[in-house]
C-alpha cells in the first residue's frame, strides 16, 4: 500500500480525507502542487498554482483542496506534467485534457495563452483514443491505441520530432521512421522524447548534448532515431530523468545512458554515457524502472519486491544501485528526490475500510468461519463452500453432490492448488513465474479461461534464455496460444543463447521440427 502522506504537500489533510484518495500526482519546482482523485471519482487540487497549473480557473494558491469540477467523473488513466508547469492527462475514453503554462504551445490549443482550466486537446486527435501522455519541460507527447505518437509544444532541440526546430502549436503525428510502426511506451526527458515499439526497439529524438538519446554521439535529433546499440535487445519499458534515460529489457536487465554527474546511471562513476550501458544488479531480475524529467534520481524494483535507488538522493550522490526498505519506487521519489514529486500517476489503496474484495481476501484460508477444508500434500486449506460454488463451475457441481467437510486432492501440488483457491478469493495470482506453469495446467484442467490468461501473463514476466524452451513446450501442451507466440518470439530474438541450452538439446522431436519450420518462416536463419 502506498502512503500518500510521505509527500509533505498532503501533510495538512485530515486522515479521513487521505483515506478517500485513490490516485495522486505531486509536481512543481518544490513538490508543492498536487492533484488527487477520490474513491467517488472527484478531482481536487492544492498548492502554489503556478501559471494556473491546478486547473481551478485562477492563479491563487490554496493550502486546502479545491474541487476541479471539469475533471470529476472523467476516470483518469494517465497524467504527466511539465516544468512551467503544464499538466496533461488522458481519460478512460481516450480524451486528452491540458492546462497550465502555455508559453510554447505545450497545451496543444494553437495559442500561447496560459490555460487556467482543463481544456480538451482536440486538434488532430478527434477520432483517436489516447492511452498514455508524457511531458518534457515544455512539450507534450501522446500515445494512441493504434500505436501512434503525437507531439506538440517547445521544439528548440527537435523534441517534437517534426524535422525542424519550430515550435508545434497543435498535436502533430510523429512519423519519419516511426511511420507504420506500433509504439507501446513513451517517455520524456526535459528536452527529449523516447519511444518503445512492440518489437522491443527503442527510438529517441530531441536534445542530446549529454548523450541521453543513446545514439553514440551528442548531436540533437529532429526526427526519431533507432538506438542501434540496443540491436537484438528487447526493451519493454523506458523512463527518462532530467537528462538521462533508463531502459528495462524483457529479461529484467536495465540499461542506462545520458548525463551522470549525480551518478544517476548507476555505473559506479560520474561519467556520461552516450550509448546504453548495462547496470550491474547482482543478477536480480528487475520488473520496474522509475525516473522523472524534473529530477536526477533513478529507482527500480526487483521481482522479489526489493526497491533500489541511485543518483541524486536528498543531495547525496549515490553512484550505484542502493537497496532500500521501501515497498514501492514511488517512495523513493517522495523521500529522496529533489524536488519531491511523483514520477507517474500513482494509485493509493484504502487504509482501514475494507471493500468486498478485500474482506474476501482476508478470510481466505482462515479456519474461523470456514465450512470446508482441502487436504493437499498433508496440509489444510480452509475455504467457504458458498464462495467456491459462486466462483467456479467445477466446485459448484462437486459440492452440490457432496456434504463433506474435508476433501483430499492428489492431482495437484499444495502450492498450485492453494494459489488456485486464493485466485477464487482475490482474482489475482500469488505465485512466482516458474511455478505458474503448474497453475496453467490446473486452469486448463478446470477450464478456467481467465485464470489461464493470468498464468500466461505471469509466466511471461519470468521468461529467460534458460527456461524459454520449457515455457514454450508448456504453452503448446496447454494450448496457450498467446503464450506460445510470446515464447516463440523470445526464443527467436535470443536464438543463439537459447539453442545452446540443455532444454533445447532435450527438446521433443515434433516440437523441435515445428519450431525450426516456424523460425525459418520468421526469417531467423537469414544471413
VEXDREN-2710 file (C-alpha; in Angstrom, 1 decimal):
% VEXDREN-2710
k/r/px/py/pz
1/UNK/0.0/0.0/0.0
2/UNK/1.3/3.4/-0.9
3/UNK/1.4/6.1/1.7
4/UNK/0.5/9.4/0.1
5/UNK/1.3/11.1/3.4
6/UNK/5.0/10.8/2.6
7/UNK/4.6/13.8/0.3
8/UNK/4.6/16.9/2.5
9/UNK/2.1/18.7/0.3
10/UNK/-0.6/16.4/1.8
11/UNK/0.5/16.9/5.4
12/UNK/-2.4/19.1/6.4
13/UNK/-5.1/16.8/5.0
14/UNK/-7.2/15.1/7.7
15/UNK/-6.9/11.3/7.9
16/UNK/-10.5/10.8/6.7
17/UNK/-9.7/12.7/3.5
18/UNK/-6.4/10.8/2.9
19/UNK/-8.3/7.5/3.1
20/UNK/-10.5/8.6/0.2
21/UNK/-7.6/9.2/-2.2
22/UNK/-7.3/6.7/-4.9
23/UNK/-5.0/8.5/-7.4
24/UNK/-2.5/11.3/-6.9
25/UNK/0.2/13.3/-8.6
26/UNK/2.7/15.7/-6.9
27/UNK/4.6/18.2/-9.1
28/UNK/6.1/21.7/-9.1
29/UNK/9.6/23.1/-8.7
30/UNK/9.4/22.3/-4.9
31/UNK/7.0/19.4/-4.9
32/UNK/4.4/22.0/-3.8
33/UNK/1.5/21.3/-6.1
34/UNK/-0.8/18.3/-6.2
35/UNK/-3.8/16.8/-7.8
36/UNK/-5.7/13.8/-6.5
37/UNK/-8.8/11.7/-7.3
38/UNK/-11.1/10.3/-4.6
39/UNK/-13.0/7.0/-4.4
40/UNK/-16.0/8.9/-5.7
41/UNK/-14.0/10.0/-8.8
42/UNK/-13.9/13.6/-7.7
43/UNK/-10.8/15.5/-8.5
44/UNK/-9.1/18.0/-6.2
45/UNK/-6.1/20.3/-6.3
46/UNK/-3.9/22.1/-3.8
47/UNK/-0.6/24.0/-3.8
48/UNK/1.0/27.1/-5.1
49/UNK/-0.8/27.1/-8.5
50/UNK/2.0/28.5/-10.7
51/UNK/0.7/29.5/-14.1
52/UNK/-2.8/28.2/-13.2
53/UNK/-1.5/24.6/-13.2
54/UNK/-4.1/23.5/-10.6
55/UNK/-6.8/24.0/-13.2
56/UNK/-9.0/25.9/-10.8
57/UNK/-9.8/28.9/-13.1
58/UNK/-7.4/31.3/-11.3
59/UNK/-3.8/31.6/-10.2
60/UNK/-4.5/31.8/-6.4
61/UNK/-2.5/29.3/-4.3
62/UNK/-4.5/27.1/-2.0
63/UNK/-3.4/25.3/1.1
64/UNK/-6.8/23.5/1.3
65/UNK/-8.0/21.2/-1.5
66/UNK/-10.4/22.7/-4.1
67/UNK/-12.5/20.7/-6.5
68/UNK/-11.8/20.7/-10.2
69/UNK/-15.3/20.3/-11.4
70/UNK/-14.4/19.9/-15.1
71/UNK/-12.5/16.7/-14.3
72/UNK/-14.9/15.0/-11.9
73/UNK/-16.1/11.7/-13.2
74/UNK/-13.6/11.6/-16.1
75/UNK/-11.7/8.5/-14.9
76/UNK/-8.1/9.4/-15.4
77/UNK/-5.7/6.7/-16.8
78/UNK/-2.5/8.7/-17.5
79/UNK/-1.2/12.1/-16.2
80/UNK/2.0/14.0/-16.7
81/UNK/3.4/17.5/-16.1
82/UNK/6.0/19.9/-17.3
83/UNK/8.3/22.4/-15.7
84/UNK/6.1/25.5/-16.4
85/UNK/4.3/23.7/-15.1
86/UNK/1.7/22.5/-17.5
87/UNK/-0.5/19.4/-16.9
88/UNK/-1.8/16.9/-19.4
89/UNK/-4.0/13.8/-18.8
90/UNK/-5.7/11.1/-20.7
91/UNK/-9.1/9.7/-19.7
92/UNK/-10.5/6.2/-20.0
93/UNK/-12.4/7.4/-23.0
94/UNK/-9.2/8.3/-24.7
95/UNK/-9.7/12.1/-24.5
96/UNK/-6.8/14.4/-23.6
97/UNK/-7.1/17.5/-21.4
98/UNK/-4.4/20.1/-20.7
99/UNK/-4.0/23.3/-18.7
100/UNK/-1.3/25.5/-17.1
101/UNK/1.7/27.1/-18.6
102/UNK/1.5/27.6/-22.4
103/UNK/4.3/29.9/-23.4
104/UNK/5.4/27.3/-26.1
105/UNK/2.0/25.9/-27.1
106/UNK/2.5/22.9/-24.9
107/UNK/-1.2/22.8/-24.2
108/UNK/-1.8/22.0/-27.9
109/UNK/-4.5/24.5/-28.4
110/UNK/-2.8/26.6/-31.1
111/UNK/-2.1/29.6/-28.8
112/UNK/0.5/30.7/-26.3
113/UNK/-2.1/31.8/-23.7
114/UNK/-1.9/30.0/-20.3
115/UNK/-4.8/27.7/-19.6
116/UNK/-6.5/28.2/-16.2
117/UNK/-9.0/25.3/-16.5
118/UNK/-8.7/21.9/-18.1
119/UNK/-9.5/22.1/-21.9
120/UNK/-9.8/19.2/-24.3
121/UNK/-6.9/18.9/-26.8
122/UNK/-8.9/18.1/-29.9
123/UNK/-6.8/19.3/-32.9
124/UNK/-5.7/16.2/-34.9
125/UNK/-6.8/13.9/-32.1
126/UNK/-10.5/13.6/-32.9
127/UNK/-11.3/10.0/-33.6
128/UNK/-8.1/9.0/-31.8
129/UNK/-8.0/7.2/-28.4
130/UNK/-5.1/8.3/-26.3
131/UNK/-3.9/5.8/-23.7
132/UNK/-0.7/7.5/-22.4
133/UNK/0.7/11.0/-22.1
134/UNK/4.2/12.3/-21.3
135/UNK/5.5/15.8/-20.8
136/UNK/9.0/17.3/-21.1
137/UNK/9.8/20.7/-19.7
138/UNK/7.6/22.5/-22.2
139/UNK/6.5/19.8/-24.7
140/UNK/4.0/17.0/-24.7
141/UNK/3.7/13.6/-26.4
142/UNK/0.7/11.3/-26.5
143/UNK/0.3/7.6/-27.4
144/UNK/-2.8/6.2/-29.1
145/UNK/-4.4/2.8/-29.0
146/UNK/-3.1/2.3/-32.6
147/UNK/0.5/2.8/-31.5
148/UNK/0.8/6.3/-33.0
149/UNK/2.7/9.1/-31.3
150/UNK/1.5/12.8/-31.4
151/UNK/3.7/15.7/-30.2
152/UNK/3.3/19.4/-29.6
153/UNK/4.9/22.4/-27.8
154/UNK/8.5/23.5/-27.4
155/UNK/10.8/22.3/-30.1
156/UNK/14.1/24.1/-29.8
157/UNK/16.0/20.8/-30.0
158/UNK/13.7/18.7/-32.2
159/UNK/11.9/17.1/-29.2
160/UNK/8.6/17.3/-31.1
161/UNK/10.1/15.1/-33.9
162/UNK/8.8/17.2/-36.8
163/UNK/12.1/17.5/-38.6
164/UNK/12.5/21.2/-37.7
165/UNK/13.1/23.3/-34.6
166/UNK/9.9/25.4/-34.9
167/UNK/7.5/25.1/-32.0
168/UNK/4.5/22.9/-32.7
169/UNK/1.2/24.7/-31.7
170/UNK/-1.1/21.7/-32.1
171/UNK/-0.7/17.9/-31.9
172/UNK/1.3/16.5/-34.9
173/UNK/1.8/12.9/-35.7
174/UNK/5.5/11.8/-35.2
175/UNK/6.1/9.9/-38.4
176/UNK/9.5/9.7/-40.1
177/UNK/10.9/6.2/-39.2
178/UNK/8.0/5.6/-36.8
179/UNK/5.6/5.5/-39.8
180/UNK/3.8/2.2/-40.0
181/UNK/5.3/1.1/-36.7
182/UNK/3.5/0.4/-33.4
183/UNK/4.7/2.3/-30.3
184/UNK/3.8/0.8/-26.9
185/UNK/5.6/3.0/-24.4
186/UNK/6.7/6.7/-24.3
187/UNK/8.7/8.9/-22.0
188/UNK/10.1/12.5/-22.0
189/UNK/13.3/14.0/-20.6
190/UNK/13.5/17.8/-20.2
191/UNK/14.1/18.3/-23.9
192/UNK/13.9/14.9/-25.5
193/UNK/11.4/12.2/-26.3
194/UNK/11.7/8.4/-26.3
195/UNK/9.5/5.6/-27.6
196/UNK/9.5/1.8/-27.4
197/UNK/8.0/-0.3/-30.2
198/UNK/6.0/-3.5/-30.0
199/UNK/9.1/-5.4/-31.3
200/UNK/11.3/-4.1/-28.5
201/UNK/13.2/-1.4/-30.4
202/UNK/13.8/1.9/-28.8
203/UNK/13.8/5.3/-30.5
204/UNK/14.8/8.8/-29.3
205/UNK/14.7/12.4/-30.6
206/UNK/15.4/15.9/-29.4
207/UNK/18.2/17.3/-27.2
208/UNK/21.3/15.0/-27.0
209/UNK/24.2/17.1/-25.6
210/UNK/24.5/14.6/-22.7
211/UNK/24.1/11.5/-24.8
212/UNK/20.5/10.9/-23.4
213/UNK/19.3/9.6/-26.8
214/UNK/21.8/6.7/-26.6
215/UNK/23.0/7.1/-30.2
216/UNK/26.7/7.2/-29.5
217/UNK/27.1/10.9/-30.2
218/UNK/26.0/14.3/-28.7
219/UNK/24.1/15.7/-31.7
220/UNK/20.5/16.8/-31.4
221/UNK/18.0/14.8/-33.5
222/UNK/14.9/16.4/-35.1
223/UNK/13.3/13.1/-36.0
224/UNK/13.2/9.7/-34.2
225/UNK/16.4/7.7/-34.4
226/UNK/16.6/4.0/-33.5
227/UNK/19.1/3.2/-30.8
228/UNK/21.4/0.9/-32.7
229/UNK/23.4/-0.2/-29.7
230/UNK/20.3/-2.0/-28.4
231/UNK/20.0/-4.1/-31.6
232/UNK/18.8/-7.6/-30.6
233/UNK/17.8/-6.4/-27.1
234/UNK/14.1/-6.3/-26.4
235/UNK/13.0/-3.2/-24.4
236/UNK/9.7/-3.4/-22.5
237/UNK/9.8/-0.1/-20.6
238/UNK/11.7/3.2/-20.8
239/UNK/12.0/6.1/-18.3
240/UNK/13.6/9.5/-18.6
241/UNK/15.2/11.6/-15.9
242/UNK/16.2/15.3/-16.4
243/UNK/19.0/14.3/-18.9
244/UNK/19.4/10.6/-18.5
245/UNK/17.5/7.5/-19.7
246/UNK/16.7/4.1/-18.3
247/UNK/15.5/1.0/-20.2
248/UNK/14.2/-2.3/-19.0
249/UNK/14.6/-5.4/-21.1
250/UNK/12.4/-8.5/-21.4
251/UNK/15.0/-10.4/-19.4
252/UNK/14.8/-8.0/-16.4
253/UNK/18.0/-6.1/-17.2
254/UNK/18.5/-2.4/-17.0
255/UNK/20.5/-0.2/-19.4
256/UNK/21.2/3.4/-18.7
257/UNK/22.7/6.3/-20.7
258/UNK/23.0/10.1/-20.8
259/UNK/24.0/12.6/-18.0
260/UNK/25.7/11.1/-15.0
261/UNK/27.0/14.0/-12.8
262/UNK/24.9/12.7/-9.9
263/UNK/25.5/9.0/-10.5
264/UNK/22.0/8.6/-12.0
265/UNK/23.2/6.0/-14.4
266/UNK/24.2/3.6/-11.6
267/UNK/27.5/2.8/-13.2
268/UNK/29.6/3.5/-10.2
269/UNK/31.1/6.7/-11.6
270/UNK/30.1/10.2/-12.8
271/UNK/31.0/9.8/-16.5
272/UNK/28.3/10.5/-19.0
273/UNK/27.4/7.6/-21.4
274/UNK/26.3/8.3/-25.0
275/UNK/25.5/4.6/-25.5
276/UNK/23.3/2.2/-23.4
277/UNK/25.3/0.7/-20.6
278/UNK/24.2/-2.4/-18.7
279/UNK/23.8/-1.7/-14.9
280/UNK/25.1/-4.4/-12.5
281/UNK/22.2/-5.6/-10.4
282/UNK/23.8/-8.7/-8.9
283/UNK/21.7/-11.0/-11.2
284/UNK/18.5/-9.8/-9.7
285/UNK/15.6/-9.6/-12.2
286/UNK/14.1/-6.2/-12.5
287/UNK/10.4/-5.7/-13.1
288/UNK/10.1/-1.8/-13.0
289/UNK/12.2/1.2/-13.6
290/UNK/11.5/4.8/-12.5
291/UNK/12.8/8.2/-13.4
292/UNK/11.3/11.7/-13.7
293/UNK/12.3/14.6/-16.1
294/UNK/12.4/17.0/-13.2
295/UNK/14.9/15.0/-11.1
296/UNK/18.3/13.3/-11.3
297/UNK/17.1/10.3/-9.3
298/UNK/16.7/6.7/-10.5
299/UNK/14.9/3.7/-9.0
300/UNK/14.0/0.1/-9.8
301/UNK/12.1/-2.8/-8.3
302/UNK/13.1/-6.4/-8.4
303/UNK/11.0/-9.5/-9.0
304/UNK/11.2/-10.3/-5.3
305/UNK/9.9/-6.8/-4.4
306/UNK/13.1/-5.1/-3.3
307/UNK/13.4/-1.4/-4.3
308/UNK/16.7/0.2/-5.2
309/UNK/17.7/3.8/-5.8
310/UNK/20.6/5.7/-7.1
311/UNK/21.6/9.2/-8.4
312/UNK/20.8/12.4/-6.6
313/UNK/19.2/11.2/-3.3
314/UNK/18.5/14.1/-0.9
315/UNK/21.6/16.0/-2.0
316/UNK/23.8/12.9/-1.8
317/UNK/25.4/11.3/-4.9
318/UNK/24.7/7.6/-4.9
319/UNK/26.8/6.1/-7.7
320/UNK/25.4/2.5/-7.7
321/UNK/22.0/1.0/-7.0
322/UNK/21.4/1.0/-3.3
323/UNK/18.8/-1.3/-1.6
324/UNK/16.1/0.5/0.4
325/UNK/13.4/-0.7/2.8
326/UNK/10.7/0.9/0.6
327/UNK/7.8/-1.3/-0.8
328/UNK/7.5/1.0/-3.9
329/UNK/9.6/3.1/-6.3
330/UNK/7.1/5.9/-5.6
331/UNK/8.5/6.1/-2.0
332/UNK/12.0/6.8/-3.4
333/UNK/10.7/10.0/-5.1
334/UNK/8.7/11.0/-2.1
335/UNK/11.6/10.7/0.3
336/UNK/14.8/11.2/-1.7
337/UNK/14.1/13.0/-5.0
338/UNK/14.8/16.7/-5.4
339/UNK/12.1/18.0/-5.8
340/UNK/9.9/15.6/-4.0
341/UNK/7.5/14.7/-6.8
342/UNK/5.7/11.6/-8.3
343/UNK/7.3/10.0/-11.3
344/UNK/4.0/8.8/-12.6
345/UNK/0.3/8.9/-11.7
346/UNK/0.2/6.8/-8.5
347/UNK/-2.6/4.8/-7.1
348/UNK/-3.3/4.6/-3.4
349/UNK/-5.2/1.7/-1.8
350/UNK/-7.6/2.3/1.1
351/UNK/-6.4/2.2/4.7
352/UNK/-8.9/0.6/7.1
353/UNK/-12.1/0.4/5.1
354/UNK/-12.4/-3.0/3.5
355/UNK/-14.2/-3.5/0.2
356/UNK/-16.0/-6.7/-0.5
357/UNK/-12.9/-7.9/-2.4
358/UNK/-10.6/-7.0/0.5
359/UNK/-12.9/-8.8/3.0
360/UNK/-12.9/-12.0/1.0
361/UNK/-9.1/-11.9/0.6
362/UNK/-8.8/-11.5/4.4
363/UNK/-11.0/-14.6/5.0
364/UNK/-9.1/-16.9/2.6
365/UNK/-7.6/-19.9/4.4
366/UNK/-8.9/-18.7/7.8
367/UNK/-10.3/-21.6/9.8
368/UNK/-12.5/-19.3/12.0
369/UNK/-15.7/-19.3/9.8
370/UNK/-14.8/-21.7/7.0
371/UNK/-17.0/-24.7/6.4
372/UNK/-14.7/-26.8/4.2
373/UNK/-11.1/-27.7/4.1
374/UNK/-8.9/-29.3/1.3
375/UNK/-6.1/-31.7/2.3
376/UNK/-3.2/-31.3/-0.1
377/UNK/0.2/-32.9/0.5
378/UNK/-0.7/-33.3/4.1
379/UNK/-1.6/-29.6/4.6
380/UNK/-5.0/-28.0/5.1
381/UNK/-6.5/-25.1/3.1
382/UNK/-9.7/-23.6/4.7
383/UNK/-12.4/-22.2/2.4
384/UNK/-16.1/-21.4/2.1
385/UNK/-18.4/-23.6/0.1
386/UNK/-20.7/-20.8/-1.0
387/UNK/-17.9/-18.8/-2.5
388/UNK/-16.5/-21.7/-4.3
389/UNK/-19.9/-22.5/-5.9
390/UNK/-20.3/-18.9/-7.0
391/UNK/-16.8/-18.6/-8.4
392/UNK/-16.2/-22.0/-10.1
393/UNK/-18.4/-24.3/-12.1
394/UNK/-16.3/-27.3/-11.2
395/UNK/-16.8/-26.7/-7.5
396/UNK/-20.5/-26.0/-7.9
397/UNK/-21.0/-29.4/-9.4
398/UNK/-18.7/-31.1/-6.9
399/UNK/-20.2/-29.5/-3.8
400/UNK/-23.8/-29.9/-4.9
401/UNK/-23.2/-33.6/-4.8
402/UNK/-21.2/-33.7/-1.6
403/UNK/-21.7/-32.7/2.0
404/UNK/-18.1/-33.5/3.0
405/UNK/-16.3/-31.1/5.3
406/UNK/-12.9/-32.3/4.1
407/UNK/-11.8/-33.2/0.6
408/UNK/-8.4/-34.7/-0.3
409/UNK/-6.7/-33.5/-3.5
410/UNK/-4.0/-35.6/-5.1
411/UNK/-3.6/-34.5/-8.7
412/UNK/-2.0/-31.0/-7.9
413/UNK/0.7/-29.9/-5.5
414/UNK/-0.1/-27.8/-2.5
415/UNK/1.3/-24.5/-3.7
416/UNK/-0.5/-24.8/-7.0
417/UNK/-3.9/-25.8/-5.6
418/UNK/-3.6/-23.1/-2.8
419/UNK/-2.8/-20.5/-5.5
420/UNK/-5.9/-21.6/-7.4
421/UNK/-8.2/-21.3/-4.3
422/UNK/-6.6/-17.9/-3.4
423/UNK/-7.3/-16.7/-7.0
424/UNK/-11.0/-17.5/-6.5
425/UNK/-11.0/-15.2/-3.5
426/UNK/-8.8/-12.4/-4.9
427/UNK/-8.8/-12.5/-8.7
428/UNK/-5.0/-12.4/-8.6
429/UNK/-2.2/-15.0/-8.8
430/UNK/0.2/-15.2/-5.9
431/UNK/2.9/-17.4/-7.4
432/UNK/6.3/-16.8/-8.8
433/UNK/6.5/-17.2/-12.6
434/UNK/8.4/-20.5/-12.5
435/UNK/5.5/-22.1/-10.5
436/UNK/2.8/-20.6/-12.7
437/UNK/3.2/-23.4/-15.3
438/UNK/1.6/-25.8/-12.8
439/UNK/-1.2/-23.4/-12.3
440/UNK/-1.6/-23.2/-16.0
441/UNK/-2.1/-27.0/-16.1
442/UNK/-4.8/-26.7/-13.4
443/UNK/-6.5/-23.8/-15.2
444/UNK/-6.6/-25.9/-18.4
445/UNK/-8.0/-28.9/-16.4
446/UNK/-10.7/-26.9/-14.8
447/UNK/-11.4/-24.8/-17.9
448/UNK/-10.8/-21.5/-16.1
449/UNK/-10.2/-19.2/-19.1
450/UNK/-9.4/-16.1/-17.2
451/UNK/-7.0/-17.8/-14.8
452/UNK/-5.3/-19.4/-17.8
453/UNK/-4.8/-15.9/-19.2
454/UNK/-3.4/-14.6/-15.9
455/UNK/-1.0/-17.5/-15.7
456/UNK/0.3/-16.7/-19.2
457/UNK/1.0/-13.1/-18.2
458/UNK/2.8/-14.3/-15.0
459/UNK/4.9/-16.7/-17.0
460/UNK/5.9/-14.1/-19.5
461/UNK/7.4/-12.0/-16.7
462/UNK/9.7/-14.8/-15.7
463/UNK/10.9/-15.9/-19.2
464/UNK/14.7/-16.2/-19.6
465/UNK/17.1/-17.8/-22.1
466/UNK/17.4/-20.8/-19.8
467/UNK/13.7/-21.6/-19.4
468/UNK/12.3/-20.2/-22.7
469/UNK/12.1/-23.7/-24.4
470/UNK/10.5/-25.3/-21.3
471/UNK/7.9/-22.5/-21.2
472/UNK/7.3/-22.8/-25.0
473/UNK/6.7/-26.6/-24.5
474/UNK/4.2/-25.9/-21.7
475/UNK/2.4/-23.3/-23.8
476/UNK/2.0/-25.8/-26.7
477/UNK/0.9/-28.6/-24.3
478/UNK/-1.8/-26.5/-22.6
479/UNK/-2.9/-24.8/-25.9
480/UNK/-2.0/-21.3/-24.6
481/UNK/-1.6/-19.7/-28.0
482/UNK/-0.8/-16.2/-26.9
483/UNK/1.9/-17.5/-24.5
484/UNK/3.2/-19.8/-27.3
485/UNK/3.6/-16.9/-29.6
486/UNK/5.3/-14.8/-26.9
487/UNK/7.8/-17.6/-26.1
488/UNK/8.5/-18.3/-29.7
489/UNK/9.4/-14.7/-30.4
490/UNK/11.6/-14.6/-27.3
491/UNK/13.4/-17.7/-28.5
492/UNK/13.9/-16.2/-32.0
493/UNK/15.1/-12.9/-30.6
494/UNK/17.6/-14.8/-28.3
495/UNK/18.2/-17.6/-30.8
496/UNK/22.0/-18.1/-30.2
497/UNK/21.7/-18.4/-26.4
498/UNK/18.5/-20.4/-26.4
499/UNK/19.9/-23.1/-28.8
500/UNK/22.9/-23.6/-26.5
501/UNK/20.8/-24.6/-23.5
502/UNK/20.2/-28.1/-22.3
503/UNK/16.5/-27.6/-22.7
504/UNK/16.9/-27.1/-26.4
505/UNK/19.0/-30.2/-26.7
506/UNK/16.3/-32.2/-24.9
507/UNK/13.5/-30.7/-27.0
508/UNK/10.7/-33.0/-28.2
509/UNK/11.3/-34.0/-31.8
510/UNK/7.9/-32.8/-33.1
511/UNK/8.2/-29.6/-31.2
512/UNK/11.7/-29.0/-32.5
513/UNK/10.6/-29.7/-36.1
514/UNK/7.8/-27.2/-35.8
515/UNK/10.0/-24.6/-34.1
516/UNK/12.6/-24.8/-36.8
517/UNK/10.0/-24.6/-39.6
518/UNK/8.2/-21.6/-37.9
519/UNK/11.5/-19.8/-37.2
520/UNK/12.6/-20.2/-40.8
521/UNK/9.4/-18.5/-42.0
522/UNK/10.0/-15.8/-39.4
523/UNK/13.4/-15.1/-41.1
524/UNK/15.6/-16.3/-38.2
525/UNK/18.1/-18.1/-40.4
526/UNK/18.7/-15.3/-43.0
527/UNK/22.3/-14.2/-43.5
END
